[in-house]
């Protein structure tokens, strides 16, 4: 079968960006009805390359060939919604009104809804509806899953798979790309390499390419060493300079310098889990929350212990952030009780990027107290050096945050959050706008983090890789908790999020999880046996322990305050020793009684009260 002529083809395209080229010899072809991805690091120029493909940016040199009459549709990384209503916006291009109405409804939007005060998810769905309604030959999507919940992402996948147009998508969502793509274009080192397979094969292929190029660079360096030795030996021997060999050696050195310049720097991530928290992190019993006439959380019980990695998933507006705030003690439930553990040092990465004003500079954001350094996990570090760890250039430090890309703003939030010691990390949609290399680094960091992790995310692959337990909220107040990540949850609770099935995993009779699993502590039907209570002795011990859990943290804080006196040891070594031993003993006692409390609570739950 003959190859189909491409809709758009770029040949040897070059574009200068300041002193260095952004693209140098880019070749790429988009064939009809193919679904391709364009991947690469933040700042590599993916969005700019898409604009060149659409003809919105003119390259400095090279050829752009386009089939006659081709229609483009574009969903940029940050769409701007204009017009009085969503229908006005969706028909502002080439879409017919009835087609626009249909697509807005498909993406769950009211065509008559005013085009103002929209959430991030509504903006994204409106932009997607407009793009589909324009019935293009080539649709270009820049991070289309940002701000979409999991159900909306899965719906978008279905629409793209059945679309009759060609698609070029920039995305960091591995699960999305695995399902949608047929071809991969990799923008790395100012040029594009293409793989005529789905994204499922990208990691193995790109690793092989990187290995081959590293070997080529090694061979080039050895050649330069050999030529340099020969060149200077000939000078010594004959006292004459071989100009041809000198030019050849200079060219080899220039080639190596260019290759080294294109080797991307690695993100330097680190996290300090701070002081050890108590074994118990949070204990929720019968917690519920209502806003107006809407029940966000029906009575829900769970327990989080130190070291858990908990994912919270569900549709936008289901109450995920509300549950997080209850877990952190920032919001009181309407009913039920919340017991928080001792010595918690949480750091909360908010998806709204709260605290980042568009007019502040990157320097201001990293040093809110002023000065030229900041405390990074307890040690002073110059702001420029710390910014470099997160791949920022020194010239960006004095630029306003409004000039940063979405990925750069998210890296800045990570830099601020990870500078502080934290034995509890709460990350709300941390993957938005991050490239895959940054995501891989973040995953590696979180996998080895020995504190407690609470992750709110729509990225199914990210959840699968990290979560030891998943809490799902369906937006109707129902909550289920399942051991494992997204794949485990969806296998055990089909239809829970979409409302197709209200049957919980407990009702389906799945095997009970291990005793220490968070899912085993979620509210579930009681066994049919006649309920029994704790023995009198156990009940009295439980009351005693709960009293100690209230007083011991204050005792520990008092001893720590004594030890914080820098002159205490020199002034009174015995007093310092007494305070140190008392603090150590109190921490050990708290650890022991928390473990005993957990055992008694689980025994109480097993007895039905």
NUGUFI-867284 format. One record per residue (C-alpha): y, x, z. Coordinates in steps of 0.25 Angstrom, whole numbers. Example, Ala and Ser with C-alpha at 12.3 -4.5 7.8 and 13.67 -1.06 7.14 Angstrom:
<pases>
> -18 | 49 | 31
> -4 | 55 | 29
</pases>
This chain:
<pases>
> 0 | 0 | 0
> 13 | 6 | -4
> 23 | 9 | 7
> 35 | -1 | 8
> 49 | 4 | 5
> 57 | 6 | 18
> 68 | -4 | 22
> 76 | 8 | 27
> 73 | 23 | 26
> 81 | 35 | 31
> 79 | 48 | 25
> 85 | 61 | 31
> 95 | 54 | 39
> 104 | 63 | 47
> 115 | 59 | 57
> 124 | 68 | 65
> 128 | 64 | 80
> 138 | 74 | 85
> 134 | 88 | 83
> 119 | 86 | 81
> 112 | 77 | 71
> 106 | 64 | 77
> 97 | 62 | 65
> 92 | 73 | 56
> 83 | 69 | 44
> 79 | 56 | 49
> 69 | 48 | 40
> 64 | 34 | 43
> 59 | 22 | 35
> 58 | 8 | 39
> 48 | 0 | 31
> 48 | -15 | 30
> 41 | -23 | 41
> 38 | -11 | 49
> 40 | -10 | 64
> 45 | 3 | 68
> 51 | 10 | 80
> 61 | 21 | 82
> 59 | 29 | 94
> 66 | 41 | 100
> 74 | 46 | 112
> 87 | 40 | 117
> 98 | 46 | 109
> 89 | 50 | 97
> 97 | 41 | 88
> 87 | 29 | 86
> 98 | 18 | 86
> 107 | 27 | 77
> 95 | 28 | 67
> 93 | 13 | 67
> 108 | 12 | 64
> 106 | 21 | 52
> 94 | 13 | 47
> 102 | 1 | 48
> 114 | 7 | 40
> 123 | 6 | 52
> 125 | 21 | 54
> 126 | 31 | 42
> 118 | 44 | 43
> 125 | 57 | 40
> 115 | 60 | 29
> 102 | 55 | 24
> 97 | 42 | 16
> 96 | 28 | 21
> 88 | 19 | 11
> 88 | 4 | 14
> 81 | -7 | 6
> 91 | -17 | -1
> 94 | -29 | 7
> 87 | -25 | 20
> 92 | -33 | 33
> 93 | -26 | 46
> 93 | -32 | 60
> 96 | -23 | 72
> 95 | -25 | 87
> 103 | -13 | 94
> 100 | -7 | 107
> 112 | -15 | 113
> 114 | -28 | 105
> 128 | -34 | 106
> 127 | -50 | 105
> 139 | -56 | 98
> 143 | -71 | 95
> 145 | -83 | 104
> 130 | -86 | 104
> 117 | -79 | 102
> 115 | -87 | 89
> 129 | -82 | 85
> 124 | -68 | 87
> 110 | -70 | 81
> 117 | -75 | 68
> 128 | -65 | 67
> 119 | -57 | 57
> 111 | -63 | 46
> 102 | -72 | 54
> 102 | -87 | 51
> 105 | -96 | 63
> 92 | -103 | 64
> 85 | -89 | 63
> 93 | -84 | 74
> 91 | -96 | 83
> 76 | -94 | 81
> 76 | -80 | 85
> 85 | -82 | 97
> 76 | -92 | 102
> 64 | -83 | 99
> 70 | -73 | 108
> 73 | -83 | 119
> 88 | -85 | 116
> 96 | -97 | 115
> 104 | -96 | 102
> 116 | -103 | 109
> 117 | -94 | 120
> 131 | -87 | 122
> 130 | -72 | 117
> 136 | -67 | 130
> 131 | -63 | 144
> 117 | -60 | 138
> 106 | -52 | 145
> 101 | -40 | 139
> 88 | -47 | 135
> 96 | -58 | 128
> 104 | -48 | 121
> 92 | -41 | 116
> 85 | -54 | 112
> 97 | -59 | 105
> 98 | -47 | 96
> 83 | -47 | 93
> 85 | -62 | 89
> 96 | -59 | 80
> 89 | -47 | 73
> 76 | -56 | 70
> 85 | -67 | 65
> 91 | -58 | 55
> 78 | -57 | 48
> 80 | -42 | 45
> 71 | -33 | 36
> 73 | -22 | 47
> 76 | -24 | 62
> 80 | -13 | 70
> 79 | -14 | 86
> 84 | -5 | 96
> 78 | -6 | 109
> 74 | -21 | 107
> 66 | -22 | 120
> 78 | -18 | 129
> 81 | -30 | 139
> 70 | -38 | 134
> 59 | -43 | 143
> 44 | -41 | 140
> 42 | -55 | 134
> 54 | -53 | 125
> 49 | -39 | 121
> 35 | -45 | 118
> 42 | -56 | 110
> 50 | -46 | 102
> 37 | -38 | 99
> 31 | -51 | 93
> 43 | -53 | 84
> 44 | -39 | 79
> 29 | -38 | 76
> 30 | -51 | 67
> 44 | -48 | 61
> 44 | -46 | 46
> 55 | -35 | 46
> 55 | -21 | 49
> 58 | -16 | 63
> 63 | -3 | 69
> 64 | -3 | 84
> 69 | 7 | 94
> 62 | 4 | 107
> 57 | 11 | 120
> 47 | 0 | 123
> 34 | 6 | 120
> 26 | -7 | 121
> 35 | -13 | 112
> 34 | -2 | 102
> 19 | -1 | 103
> 18 | -16 | 99
> 29 | -17 | 88
> 30 | -4 | 80
> 22 | 1 | 68
> 30 | 13 | 65
> 38 | 23 | 74
> 50 | 32 | 71
> 53 | 43 | 81
> 67 | 48 | 81
> 66 | 62 | 88
> 74 | 75 | 85
> 84 | 68 | 75
> 73 | 64 | 65
> 63 | 52 | 64
> 48 | 54 | 64
> 39 | 41 | 60
> 26 | 37 | 64
> 19 | 25 | 56
> 12 | 20 | 68
> 16 | 11 | 80
> 22 | 16 | 92
> 9 | 16 | 99
> 7 | 30 | 92
> 20 | 35 | 94
> 18 | 43 | 107
> 6 | 51 | 102
> 13 | 54 | 88
> 26 | 58 | 95
> 19 | 67 | 105
> 12 | 74 | 93
> 25 | 76 | 85
> 32 | 82 | 98
> 21 | 91 | 100
> 21 | 96 | 85
> 36 | 98 | 86
> 35 | 106 | 99
> 25 | 115 | 92
> 33 | 117 | 80
> 45 | 121 | 89
> 36 | 131 | 96
> 32 | 137 | 83
> 46 | 138 | 79
> 50 | 145 | 91
> 39 | 155 | 90
> 43 | 157 | 75
> 58 | 160 | 80
> 52 | 170 | 90
> 44 | 177 | 80
> 56 | 177 | 70
> 66 | 182 | 80
> 57 | 194 | 84
> 55 | 198 | 70
> 69 | 196 | 66
> 74 | 206 | 77
> 63 | 216 | 75
> 67 | 217 | 61
> 82 | 219 | 65
> 77 | 230 | 74
> 68 | 237 | 64
> 77 | 236 | 52
> 91 | 234 | 58
> 94 | 224 | 47
> 95 | 209 | 49
> 86 | 200 | 41
> 96 | 189 | 38
> 85 | 179 | 32
> 77 | 181 | 44
> 89 | 179 | 53
> 92 | 165 | 46
> 78 | 161 | 47
> 78 | 164 | 62
> 91 | 157 | 64
> 85 | 144 | 57
> 73 | 144 | 65
> 81 | 145 | 78
> 90 | 134 | 73
> 78 | 125 | 70
> 72 | 128 | 84
> 86 | 124 | 90
> 86 | 111 | 83
> 72 | 108 | 87
> 74 | 111 | 101
> 87 | 103 | 101
> 79 | 91 | 96
> 69 | 92 | 107
> 73 | 81 | 116
> 76 | 83 | 131
> 67 | 77 | 141
> 72 | 67 | 151
> 72 | 73 | 165
> 68 | 61 | 175
> 65 | 62 | 189
> 64 | 53 | 201
> 64 | 56 | 216
> 56 | 45 | 224
> 64 | 49 | 236
> 59 | 46 | 250
> 46 | 39 | 252
> 47 | 24 | 253
> 38 | 16 | 262
> 25 | 12 | 256
> 30 | -3 | 255
> 41 | -4 | 245
> 43 | -19 | 244
> 35 | -31 | 249
> 39 | -45 | 244
> 33 | -57 | 249
> 35 | -71 | 243
> 48 | -67 | 237
> 55 | -77 | 228
> 69 | -78 | 221
> 76 | -89 | 215
> 89 | -89 | 207
> 95 | -103 | 206
> 84 | -112 | 200
> 76 | -101 | 195
> 64 | -94 | 202
> 64 | -79 | 199
> 53 | -75 | 209
> 43 | -84 | 214
> 37 | -80 | 227
> 32 | -66 | 225
> 25 | -56 | 234
> 23 | -41 | 231
> 23 | -28 | 238
> 27 | -14 | 232
> 23 | -1 | 238
> 27 | 13 | 236
> 23 | 19 | 223
> 22 | 5 | 216
> 27 | 5 | 201
> 30 | -10 | 199
> 35 | -16 | 186
> 42 | -29 | 186
> 41 | -36 | 172
> 46 | -50 | 167
> 55 | -57 | 157
> 70 | -54 | 158
> 76 | -63 | 169
> 63 | -65 | 176
> 68 | -59 | 189
> 63 | -44 | 188
> 76 | -38 | 194
> 77 | -49 | 204
> 63 | -45 | 209
> 67 | -30 | 209
> 80 | -33 | 218
> 71 | -41 | 228
> 61 | -29 | 228
> 73 | -20 | 231
> 79 | -29 | 242
> 91 | -31 | 234
> 89 | -46 | 232
> 83 | -56 | 242
> 72 | -65 | 238
> 74 | -80 | 241
> 60 | -81 | 248
> 50 | -70 | 253
> 52 | -57 | 259
> 54 | -43 | 254
> 51 | -31 | 262
> 56 | -17 | 257
> 49 | -4 | 261
> 56 | 7 | 268
> 64 | 19 | 262
> 65 | 13 | 248
> 75 | 20 | 239
> 75 | 12 | 227
> 83 | 15 | 214
> 85 | 4 | 204
> 87 | 6 | 189
> 94 | -7 | 185
> 92 | -12 | 171
> 107 | -17 | 170
> 111 | -2 | 171
> 120 | -7 | 183
> 130 | 4 | 187
> 132 | 10 | 174
> 146 | 6 | 169
> 148 | 9 | 154
> 161 | 16 | 157
> 155 | 26 | 167
> 150 | 40 | 162
> 136 | 45 | 163
> 142 | 55 | 173
> 147 | 44 | 181
> 134 | 36 | 181
> 126 | 48 | 186
> 137 | 53 | 197
> 142 | 39 | 202
> 148 | 47 | 214
> 155 | 57 | 205
> 153 | 72 | 204
> 145 | 80 | 194
> 131 | 79 | 201
> 122 | 69 | 207
> 110 | 68 | 216
> 97 | 68 | 208
> 85 | 65 | 217
> 92 | 72 | 229
> 98 | 84 | 221
> 112 | 86 | 215
> 112 | 87 | 200
> 123 | 89 | 190
> 126 | 76 | 182
> 125 | 83 | 169
> 111 | 89 | 172
> 106 | 76 | 177
> 111 | 69 | 165
> 104 | 79 | 156
> 91 | 75 | 163
> 92 | 61 | 157
> 96 | 67 | 143
> 111 | 65 | 144
> 120 | 75 | 137
> 131 | 81 | 145
> 141 | 75 | 135
> 137 | 61 | 139
> 140 | 63 | 154
> 155 | 59 | 152
> 152 | 48 | 142
> 153 | 33 | 146
> 139 | 26 | 149
> 143 | 16 | 138
> 140 | 27 | 127
> 126 | 29 | 132
> 114 | 23 | 125
> 105 | 13 | 132
> 95 | 23 | 135
> 105 | 33 | 140
> 110 | 23 | 150
> 96 | 20 | 155
> 94 | 35 | 156
> 107 | 36 | 164
> 102 | 25 | 174
> 89 | 32 | 176
> 96 | 45 | 179
> 104 | 38 | 190
> 92 | 31 | 195
> 83 | 43 | 196
> 93 | 52 | 203
> 91 | 44 | 216
> 79 | 46 | 224
> 71 | 33 | 224
> 57 | 29 | 230
> 59 | 16 | 222
> 63 | 15 | 207
> 67 | 1 | 202
> 69 | 2 | 187
> 74 | -10 | 180
> 71 | -9 | 164
> 72 | 6 | 164
> 66 | 7 | 150
> 78 | 1 | 143
> 84 | 10 | 132
> 76 | 22 | 136
> 68 | 30 | 125
> 53 | 32 | 127
> 55 | 47 | 131
> 63 | 42 | 143
> 54 | 31 | 146
> 42 | 41 | 146
> 50 | 50 | 156
> 53 | 38 | 165
> 39 | 34 | 165
> 34 | 48 | 168
> 44 | 48 | 180
> 40 | 34 | 185
> 25 | 37 | 184
> 27 | 49 | 194
> 37 | 42 | 203
> 31 | 40 | 217
> 41 | 29 | 222
> 40 | 14 | 219
> 44 | 9 | 205
> 49 | -5 | 201
> 50 | -6 | 186
> 57 | -18 | 179
> 54 | -16 | 164
> 51 | -24 | 151
> 44 | -11 | 145
> 29 | -14 | 146
> 25 | 0 | 143
> 34 | 6 | 154
> 28 | -4 | 164
> 14 | -1 | 160
> 16 | 14 | 162
> 22 | 13 | 175
> 19 | 0 | 183
> 8 | -1 | 193
> 11 | -16 | 196
> 19 | -26 | 187
> 27 | -38 | 193
> 29 | -48 | 182
> 40 | -60 | 183
> 40 | -71 | 172
> 54 | -77 | 175
> 48 | -89 | 181
> 47 | -83 | 195
> 32 | -79 | 193
> 28 | -65 | 197
> 15 | -58 | 195
> 11 | -44 | 199
> 1 | -36 | 192
> -5 | -22 | 194
> -1 | -12 | 182
> 9 | -13 | 171
> 13 | -23 | 160
> 0 | -23 | 153
> -7 | -26 | 166
> 2 | -37 | 169
> 2 | -44 | 156
> -14 | -43 | 155
> -15 | -50 | 169
> -4 | -60 | 167
> -3 | -65 | 153
> 8 | -75 | 150
> 14 | -73 | 164
> 28 | -68 | 158
> 28 | -78 | 146
> 24 | -90 | 155
> 11 | -92 | 146
> 3 | -91 | 159
> 6 | -92 | 174
> -7 | -87 | 178
> -6 | -75 | 187
> -15 | -63 | 187
> -20 | -67 | 201
> -24 | -81 | 196
> -32 | -75 | 184
> -41 | -68 | 194
> -38 | -54 | 190
> -44 | -44 | 200
> -35 | -41 | 212
> -27 | -28 | 211
> -29 | -17 | 221
> -24 | -19 | 235
> -12 | -9 | 234
> -8 | -15 | 220
> 6 | -22 | 221
> 0 | -34 | 213
> -10 | -37 | 224
> 2 | -40 | 233
> 8 | -50 | 224
> 7 | -65 | 228
> -7 | -71 | 223
> -15 | -83 | 226
> -22 | -82 | 240
> -37 | -81 | 241
> -45 | -94 | 243
> -50 | -89 | 257
> -44 | -95 | 269
> -31 | -87 | 272
> -32 | -78 | 285
> -21 | -70 | 292
> -19 | -56 | 297
> -25 | -54 | 311
> -16 | -54 | 323
> -16 | -39 | 324
> -13 | -37 | 309
> -2 | -47 | 309
> 5 | -41 | 322
> 3 | -27 | 315
> 10 | -32 | 302
> 22 | -37 | 311
> 23 | -24 | 318
> 22 | -16 | 305
> 33 | -25 | 298
> 42 | -22 | 310
> 40 | -7 | 309
> 43 | -8 | 294
> 57 | -14 | 298
> 60 | -3 | 308
> 54 | 10 | 303
> 63 | 12 | 291
> 75 | 11 | 300
> 69 | 22 | 309
> 66 | 31 | 297
> 80 | 29 | 292
> 85 | 33 | 306
> 77 | 46 | 307
> 81 | 49 | 293
> 96 | 48 | 297
> 94 | 57 | 308
> 87 | 68 | 299
> 99 | 66 | 289
> 107 | 74 | 299
> 108 | 88 | 292
> 111 | 95 | 305
> 100 | 88 | 314
> 89 | 99 | 312
> 99 | 110 | 316
> 105 | 103 | 327
> 92 | 97 | 333
> 79 | 101 | 326
> 71 | 92 | 336
> 78 | 80 | 333
> 77 | 83 | 318
> 62 | 85 | 320
> 61 | 72 | 328
> 68 | 64 | 317
> 60 | 70 | 306
> 47 | 66 | 313
> 51 | 52 | 317
> 56 | 49 | 302
> 42 | 55 | 297
> 34 | 46 | 307
> 42 | 34 | 304
> 40 | 35 | 289
> 25 | 38 | 291
> 24 | 25 | 300
> 32 | 17 | 290
> 22 | 21 | 279
> 10 | 18 | 288
> 15 | 4 | 292
> 19 | 1 | 278
> 5 | 4 | 273
> -1 | -4 | 285
> 9 | -16 | 282
> 4 | -16 | 267
> -11 | -17 | 272
> -8 | -28 | 282
> 1 | -36 | 272
> -11 | -35 | 261
> -21 | -39 | 272
> -12 | -51 | 275
> -10 | -55 | 260
> -26 | -54 | 258
> -28 | -63 | 270
> -18 | -73 | 265
> -8 | -71 | 276
</pases>
